[in-house]
Amino acid sequence: MKPVDFNFERPASLTDALELMSRDDMNVVALAGGQSLLPMMNFRMVRPDILVDLNGLDELRGSEIGPDRARIGAMTRYSDLASNAELMARLPLLASALPHVANSAIRNRGTLGGSIAMADPTTEMPAVMLALGATIRLASRDGERSVAADDFYLGYYESALESGELVIAIDVPTAAPGDAFGFYEVARRRGDRAMAGAAIARRNHEPRIAFFSVSDRPVRGFSAERILGENAASVEAAEGSLKEIDFHGDLHGGPDLKRHLARIVLRRAWAELQP
Amino acid sequence: MSRLHRVTIEINGEQVTASIAARVNLIDFIRTEAGFTGSHLGCEHGVCGACTIEVDGAAVRGCLMLAVQADGANVVTVEGLAGMGRAKNLRAAFLAENALQCGYCTPGMLVSALEYIESGESSDRATIRAHMAGNYCRCTGYQAIVDAIAAVIESGEGA
């Protein structure tokens, strides 16, 4: 199918982009990598009056690596992340997750900020950022603000991103000696939408465990974190604690299937952490 | 009605200029404005891989880029691979291994396979399959496609 007719703008600066995004008399939609948005437009689930292409904004591309965190520009493509050896060495959980994001041709266009903003509960990046305790940097014409990944996701394709705002960067705590990470995803075929997945970051013996494609948003397993923080061997008890999660079914099956798969991906992602 | 955009794209070494609506995707531009019909539109939502082409040297989904976004870009399709003598061994291997039946997926398969071979990856079949998982063959000739890619890598003579 083809998208509806729309007007196209390609601003040369973030200031110009935010000015366009601030129009509230029309449906203004930002275009990042377009690997999810353009299909949604083709299906006419999204009908922009104005499409604002962010691909001309070099200021939103690239990464700065600091002593304990990295700031990744929202328009940095997956393929640019994966080929940045220094960044991947500092963010091993992101490095483990990237090969599971669709396929190479999609990763050559898709962007980290686009995935964060889309808030698709089946995707890897929101859960990875949740496990890492990342902070999402947002900008509007009126200024900038930060939202913790923990507070960012509100439901299916729904986030704290407000009308007129753009995701401009993601601040991600980098790995320190002794930290451990695990990632596991179940999909029917490599690169397909996940049936379920788990991302784990353990720092100072305190794990943060995030699941994706099991609910209407990426979710943490708080009881499992507490149980495994106290005793790293008590995986069975941690699996049992997952019933606190509000599981949502999808085309693959109902909440029971998701609960079953969440136990499996937790066990396998956790096994990756062990020395 | 939205305004038209004047777009110039280098396709297989040819400068193609046209005035188009913003909603025209890159593959429709390549097929209808430039007349290169080798690239195929399958699903139009990025799943099947039949439209995979090179844009500025990177394999991308032609259906998931607007033509207006490719203004000034350099595009190579399956016709360009043949015209520039690229992927010669890969194309020969596809023939030798019967890696196509109806051929609808082949233009996208070749671009994805070429990216894999040129990145210096191994001939391990599971790794090839993981890379090619984004290209569908509805004649289900995957075995022969993997054979062809593995044969090119094992020959050590490049794509």
Interface residues (C-beta under 8 A of the other chain):
Chain A: M1 K2 P3 V4 D5 F6 N7 F8 R10 G34 Q35 L38 P39 N42 F43 L51 D53 N55 S79 P99 A102 N103 S104 A105 I106 N108 R109 R189 R190 G191 D192
Chain B: M1 S2 R3 H5 A21 A22 R23 N25 E44 H45 G46 G49 T52 A58 A59 V60 R61 C63 L64 M65 L66 V68 Q69 S112 E115 Y116 R129 A130 H131 A133 G134 N135
